[in-house]
Structures are given as structure tokens and as C-alpha cells.
Amino acid sequence: MRICFLLQVRPNMLDEYKRRHAAVWPEMLDALRRTGWHNYSLFLRPDGLLVGYLETDDFARAQALMQLEPINARWQSEMAPFFQSTGNADENMFPLQEVFHLD
């Protein structure tokens, strides 16, 4: 299953957000892979619109498994100030409905 979601990064924090994602902690990368997040990408527009894309067998399960990972709690805590929404990014990932796919 393909998942796409939108989040909003604070425009004054874009450079730091990009810097952090250029060096994601190896433990976080391992946790994402281990819990079923595949082909995961983030795209950032200059106004802070963040588009996330991933592939997984079961998104709800992948999210639930990440919630059990201590490294995820640390990462989410550090990243929360970057977003305009309240709470952490995991709580605000609402998949968009796919309406077309070429293949």
C-alpha cells in the first residue's frame, strides 16, 4: 500500500529541518525499516508544506509498531517544534486518498 500525507513545517525552521533530515539517526532509520516503513520519502516546499510518501503492508500497524520504539519517542520530541500543528508528526499523519496510479 502507498501512503501520502501532508504536514506543515514552520517556515522559519526549514533550513534546520532539512539539516536534521540529512543526518537522521541510524537507530531511527533501523526502527523505520524494522516496523515496515519502506520507500519512505519527504518532500519540502519553500513555504513549509511537507509531503510524505511511504510504502507499507499495513500503515496502522507500521505506526503502532513505531510507537513502541523508544528512539521514535526521542525523535518525535525533538522534531515537534518544527511543525505548526500541535502534538508530534506521527499523530498528524493523515493519509490522503489515492485517486489515480499509473501502474
N, C-alpha and C positions, 0 to 999 in steps of 0.2 A: 504494500500500500504506500502511495505517495502522500506526503503531508506538506502543506504550505501554511505558514502563519505569518502574521504581521505584528510587530511591536514598534514602539516609538522611543528612540534614544534621544536624550536631551541634546539639542544642537550644540551647546557649549561644551559637550563632553565627547564629541565624535572622535577627535584625534586620540584621546586616551582609550576610548572603547576599541578603536582599531589596533592600537598598540597592544592592549591586553589580549586581543584575539590573534595577534601574530605570534604569541607565546603562551598558548593555552597549556596549563599544567599537564604533564604526561599522565598523572593519575586520573585527571578528569577525562582525558581522551580515552584512556583504558576503560573507565567506567561507562562512557557513552557506548563504546563498541560492545562491551560485555552485556549491556542491558538492551541491545537491539536497535541502536541508532546507527543507520548506515547511510552512506552518501549524503551526509549532513553538511549543508552549506548555509552561510549567512551572506546576504547582500545588503548593502547600506547606501541609501540615497543621501545626497548632501543636506537635505532638510531633517535627517534623522530617521526617516522611515526605514525600518529593518524588515527584510523579507527573509524568512527562514524556510528551508526545504530539507526534508529528510525522507528516507525510505525505511520502512519497518514492517514487520509482520502484524503487529498489534500496537497501535500508538498508546492506548490507555495502559497496556501492560508495560511498555517501554518507559512511560512517565512514572508509573508506580514503582518500577524497579529502581529508577534513578532517585526517587525519594528516599530509598533505603540506603543510598550510598553517602557515607559521611563527607566525602570530598565534594559532592554536589551541594550539600548544605553550606559548606565553606565558600564555594564558588558563587552560589546564588546570593549569599550575604554580601560578598564583595562587589557583585555586579548590580545589585538592586538600585544603588544611587544613580546609575546611568540611565534608568528608564523613567519616563514620565508617569507611568502607571504606578499604583501602589502595590505592595507585595513584590514577590520575585517574578522573574520572567517565566518560570515554569508554571506559575499559577495563572498567567495571562496568555498562554499559548492556546489559541482557539483556532483549530484547523479551518481553512477556507474550503468551500465546496468546490470540488473539481468539476468543471463543466465541459472540458474538452481535453483530449490527449491524442496526439498524432498516431501513436502506435497502439 
